[in-house]
């Protein structure tokens, strides 16, 4: 066990028991959705989740300013999400904030100062927070919102009275949502066929338009993907209202996967449920529930469509990667690609090497298979950045060539343009990278990967706040796609803004997924050094060098193409302070250049 100074935030939901009594499953689903929505805010302010409870959570922050700012941002976001809901369905958090000495045992924290935060939560207004006078005196000069003096309070099992300040937001402006049109033309090499059945309307007949509109929007969103073919509205709406089994429907329309769902409306609230089914086996591959307030109907419908399509598209790719090959016009090439994809999803050095060989076989058998070129380019870049292969000039040139070929073969693929943008960004071609990323987003506004790659373009030219916004959006809606490393990217953007607590939070998130992630290890060491945590930085550098013994700062940074020289200088300074060798001391064969640019 150890003692350390920390800021603690305790949260619960006002009226949670009442809401559970009226709708247990729905209330729990909404609570989880809200908790997921605010998670990037916690990480962006350097915090971590200590524990989740049935109706709340406990957070730890290294800075009281970060804790207070995170609390404000969380409550503003919750006000936006609750704005159009009836009072009995709005879910409002109450937050208690305190700072002091805590006992840390593994991942838990204990002590009187933790208990004070818990007690403060009980006197906070729903939708606001209560902060101790001790914490307020430290944070107040950095806060931009007015707080109210709530006087002294006596709490159970707390010896001395606690001074309390409170804040509740007046409201928040609803987020504007971007809606763009894209092309629905498909690529000829896909084998999976997806049918979206009309979503069932479980409300009054007058709401039929919404369930039909949501189905049509989802068909459109999924058709913008370049991995499978989506059947038209006419193919699936013929089954509306018919009590036919999914297996019968799938055989009649020749669908590999079916998506079905329902829409229920209650006052100003809409609940959408959906499931992805493999009809031949009856296996439910994915299910989701979305509770939203109606508000701006089109914005809400677009938000649900985006969430649905991001989740479903990823699950279809996973299912295809693990499924046996099916007959196609070029079964061998497609089979090689799918087998390569199954290895790619395992995300180990050995599996990525196997995937490279299989993707090359697929391209040799079918040189027009655009998606194989795109994935091979992705692996080339990632393998270099992970420090798993020697990054030669030839490899970078091949990655660029593969990306350009993928775009040429399928100029309507947002994924192909995203990879081209990424390759240009790594080469320092800022304008070309930005142009390709914008093309990707225009082709498929529902592609969170494309949004995140646009963030990479902002990152390399030094626009880190815009990058963080896009990275966080992508992480929130599509954090399971191994093609992108949103947590590591967020860590770098926060580092270059000198927000080191947030850097460590995001790096920790990446290391949960991959404990040997070179970029996350390197940026953690640099951030700890900049914070003056010399011992921790030295330990982090030791882990980094044990995993990548030939790493040195000069080679690591030699071919960085960040636009701002001060960004490179700041990163270099952190690495040197952390004890990463400045240059090679002996003759080694290592070239891990540009590794941290993703």
Long-range contacts (C-beta under 8 A, 24 or more apart in sequence): 1-103, 1-104, 1-105, 2-103, 2-104, 3-101, 3-102, 3-103, 3-104, 4-101, 4-102, 4-104, 5-99, 5-100, 5-101, 5-102, 6-60, 6-61, 6-62, 6-99, 6-100, 6-102, 6-109, 6-113, 7-60, 7-61, 7-62, 7-63, 7-64, 7-66, 7-67, 7-68, 7-97, 7-98, 7-99, 7-135, 8-58, 8-59, 8-60, 8-61, 8-67, 8-97, 8-98, 8-99, 8-100, 8-102, 8-109, 8-113, 8-114, 8-117, 9-47, 9-58, 9-59, 9-60, 9-61, 9-67, 9-70, 9-71, 9-95, 9-96, 9-97, 9-117, 9-129, 10-56, 10-58, 10-59, 10-95, 10-96, 10-114, 10-117, 10-118, 10-120, 10-121, 11-56, 11-57, 11-58, 11-59, 11-93, 11-94, 11-95, 11-96, 11-121, 12-53, 12-55, 12-56, 12-93, 12-94, 12-121, 13-55, 13-56, 13-91, 13-92, 13-93, 13-94, 14-92, 14-93, 14-94, 14-126, 14-127, 15-92, 15-126, 16-54, 16-55, 17-55, 19-89, 19-91, 26-271, 26-289, 26-291, 27-91, 29-289, 29-291, 30-91, 30-291, 31-55, 31-91, 33-290, 33-291, 34-78, 34-81, 34-91, 34-93, 36-476, 37-77, 37-81, 37-476, 38-74, 38-77, 38-78, 39-476, 40-472, 40-475, 40-476, 41-70, 41-73, 41-74, 41-77, 42-70, 42-74, 42-505, 43-487, 43-490, 43-502, 43-505, 43-506, 43-509, 44-70, 44-73, 44-468, 44-472, 44-490, 44-494, 44-499, 44-502, 44-505, 44-506, 45-69, 45-70, 45-73, 45-501, 45-502, 45-505, 46-499, 46-500, 46-501, 46-502, 46-503, 46-504, 46-505, 47-501, 47-505, 48-505, 48-508, 50-107, 50-108, 50-109, 51-108, 56-93, 56-121, 58-109, 58-114, 58-117, 58-118, 60-102, 60-109, 61-501, 62-501, 63-501, 64-97, 64-99, 64-135, 64-138, 64-139, 65-138, 65-139, 65-142, 65-143, 66-501, 66-502, 67-97, 67-99, 67-135, 67-139, 68-97, 68-131, 68-135, 68-139, 68-142, 68-143, 69-142, 69-143, 71-95, 71-97, 71-129, 71-131, 72-129, 72-143, 72-145, 72-167, 72-169, 75-127, 75-128, 75-129, 75-168, 75-169, 76-169, 76-172, 77-172, 78-127, 79-127, 79-169, 79-171, 79-172, 80-172, 80-173, 80-174, 80-175, 81-293, 82-127, 82-293, 83-171, 83-172, 83-174, 83-293, 83-295, 84-268, 84-293, 84-294, 84-295, 85-268, 85-269, 85-293, 86-267, 86-268, 86-269, 89-266, 89-267, 89-268, 89-269, 92-126, 92-127, 93-126, 93-127, 94-121, 94-122, 94-124, 94-125, 94-126, 94-127, 94-128, 94-129, 94-130, 95-121, 95-124, 95-128, 95-129, 95-130, 96-120, 96-121, 96-122, 96-123, 96-124, 96-129, 96-130, 96-131, 97-129, 97-130, 97-131, 97-132, 97-135, 98-131, 98-132, 98-134, 98-135, 99-132, 99-134, 99-135, 99-138, 100-134, 112-158, 115-157, 115-158, 116-155, 116-158, 116-162, 119-153, 119-155, 119-156, 119-158, 119-162, 120-155, 120-162, 120-164, 122-155, 123-150, 123-153, 123-164, 123-166, 124-166, 125-166, 125-168, 127-168, 127-169, 128-166, 128-167, 128-168, 128-169, 129-166, 129-167, 130-164, 130-165, 130-166, 131-164, 131-165, 131-166, 131-167, 132-162, 132-163, 132-164, 132-165, 133-162, 133-163, 133-164, 133-165, 134-163, 136-163, 136-165, 145-169, 174-295, 174-296, 174-299, 176-299, 177-296, 177-299, 177-302, 177-303, 178-445, 179-298, 179-299, 179-302, 179-445, 180-441, 180-442, 180-445, 182-224, 182-414, 182-442, 182-443, 182-444, 182-445, 183-224, 183-412, 183-443, 184-220, 184-223, 184-224, 184-230, 185-412, 186-223, 186-226, 186-229, 186-230, 187-226, 187-370, 187-371, 187-410, 187-412, 187-413, 188-329, 189-328, 189-329, 189-330, 189-333, 189-334, 189-366, 189-368, 189-369, 189-370, 189-371, 190-226, 190-227, 190-228, 190-229, 191-228, 191-256, 191-320, 191-326, 191-328, 191-334, 192-227, 192-228, 192-229, 192-256, 192-257, 192-316, 192-320, 193-228, 193-229, 193-230, 193-231, 193-253, 193-254, 193-255, 193-256, 193-257, 194-222, 194-228, 194-229, 194-230, 194-231, 194-255, 194-256, 194-257, 194-258, 194-259, 194-316, 195-230, 195-231, 195-235, 195-236, 195-249, 195-250, 195-253, 195-255, 195-257, 195-258, 195-259, 196-222, 196-230, 196-231, 196-236, 196-258, 196-259, 197-236, 197-239, 197-240, 197-249, 197-258, 197-259, 197-260, 198-236, 198-237, 198-239, 198-240, 199-260, 199-261, 199-262, 199-263, 199-272, 199-274, 200-260, 200-261, 200-262, 200-263, 201-262, 201-263, 202-262, 202-263, 202-264, 203-263, 203-264, 203-265, 203-266, 204-265, 207-263, 207-265, 210-263, 210-265, 210-270, 210-297, 210-301, 211-262, 211-263, 213-301, 214-263, 214-272, 214-301, 214-304, 214-305, 217-301, 217-302, 217-305, 218-259, 218-305, 218-308, 218-309, 218-312, 221-305, 221-306, 221-308, 221-309, 221-444, 221-446, 222-259, 222-309, 222-312, 222-313, 224-414, 224-443, 224-444, 224-446, 224-447, 225-309, 225-313, 225-414, 225-415, 225-444, 225-447, 226-370, 226-371, 226-410, 226-412, 226-413, 226-414, 226-415, 226-416, 227-313, 227-316, 227-317, 227-320, 227-371, 227-415, 228-256, 228-257, 228-316, 228-320, 231-255, 246-277, 246-279, 246-282, 247-279, 247-280, 247-282, 249-279, 250-279, 250-280, 251-279, 255-279, 256-326, 257-285, 257-316, 257-319, 259-312, 265-294, 268-293, 268-294, 268-295, 269-293, 269-294, 270-294, 270-300, 270-304, 272-304, 272-308, 274-308, 274-312, 276-312, 276-315, 276-316, 276-319, 278-319, 285-315, 285-319, 286-311, 286-312, 286-315, 305-446, 306-445, 306-446, 306-448, 306-477, 307-477, 309-446, 310-446, 310-447, 310-448, 310-477, 310-478, 311-478, 314-478, 314-480, 314-481, 317-341, 318-345, 321-345, 330-365, 330-366, 330-369, 332-365, 333-361, 333-362, 333-365, 333-366, 333-369, 333-372, 334-362, 334-366, 334-369, 336-361, 336-362, 336-365, 337-362, 337-369, 337-371, 337-372, 337-375, 340-372, 340-375, 341-375, 344-375, 344-379, 344-482, 345-482, 347-482, 347-514, 349-383, 349-386, 349-388, 352-379, 352-382, 352-383, 352-388, 355-379, 356-380, 356-383, 368-409, 369-409, 370-405, 370-406, 370-409, 370-410, 370-413, 370-416, 371-406, 371-410, 371-413, 371-415, 371-416, 373-402, 373-403, 373-405, 373-406, 373-409, 373-416, 374-402, 374-403, 374-406, 374-413, 374-415, 374-416, 374-419, 376-402, 377-402, 377-403, 377-406, 377-419, 377-423, 378-419, 378-422, 378-483, 381-422, 381-423, 381-426, 381-598, 382-485, 382-598, 384-592, 384-593, 384-594, 384-595, 385-518, 385-519, 385-594, 385-595, 385-596, 385-597, 385-598, 386-517, 386-518, 386-519, 386-595, 387-518, 387-547, 387-548, 387-551, 387-592, 387-595, 390-589, 390-590, 390-591, 390-592, 391-591, 391-592, 391-593, 391-594, 391-595, 392-591, 396-426, 396-427, 399-423, 400-424, 400-427, 407-436, 412-443, 413-443, 414-440, 414-441, 414-443, 414-444, 414-447, 414-449, 414-450, 415-440, 415-447, 415-449, 415-450, 417-443, 417-450, 418-447, 418-449, 418-450, 418-453, 421-453, 421-454, 421-456, 421-457, 422-453, 422-456, 422-598, 425-453, 425-456, 425-457, 425-459, 425-460, 425-561, 425-597, 426-561, 426-594, 426-597, 426-598, 427-561, 428-460, 428-561, 428-563, 430-457, 430-460, 430-461, 430-563, 433-457, 433-460, 434-461, 448-473, 448-474, 448-477, 448-478, 448-481, 449-474, 449-478, 449-481, 449-483, 449-484, 452-478, 452-484, 452-486, 452-489, 453-484, 455-489, 456-489, 456-598, 459-489, 459-492, 459-493, 460-561, 460-562, 460-563, 460-597, 461-562, 461-563, 461-564, 462-496, 462-562, 462-563, 462-564, 462-567, 464-493, 464-494, 464-496, 464-497, 465-497, 467-493, 468-493, 468-494, 468-497, 485-510, 485-517, 485-519, 485-598, 487-513, 487-520, 488-517, 488-519, 488-520, 488-523, 488-598, 489-598, 491-519, 491-520, 491-523, 491-524, 491-527, 492-519, 492-523, 492-596, 495-523, 495-526, 495-527, 495-530, 495-570, 495-571, 495-574, 496-567, 496-570, 496-571, 498-530, 498-570, 500-527, 500-528, 500-530, 500-531, 503-527, 504-528, 516-547, 518-544, 518-547, 518-548, 518-551, 518-592, 518-595, 518-596, 519-595, 519-596, 519-598, 521-547, 521-548, 522-551, 522-556, 522-575, 522-580, 522-595, 522-596, 523-596, 525-574, 525-575, 525-578, 525-579, 525-580, 526-571, 526-574, 526-575, 526-577, 526-578, 527-574, 528-578, 529-574, 529-575, 529-577, 529-578, 529-579, 530-573, 530-574, 530-577, 537-577, 537-578, 537-579, 538-578, 538-579, 540-578, 541-578, 541-579, 541-580, 544-580, 545-580, 545-581, 548-590, 548-592, 550-584, 550-588, 550-589, 550-590, 550-592, 551-580, 551-581, 551-590, 551-592, 552-580, 552-581, 552-582, 552-583, 552-584, 552-585, 552-590, 553-580, 553-581, 553-582, 553-583, 554-582, 554-583, 554-584, 555-583, 555-584, 555-590, 555-591, 555-592, 555-593, 556-580, 556-592, 556-593, 556-595, 556-596, 557-593, 558-593, 559-593, 559-594, 560-593, 560-594, 560-596, 560-597, 561-594, 561-597, 562-597, 571-596
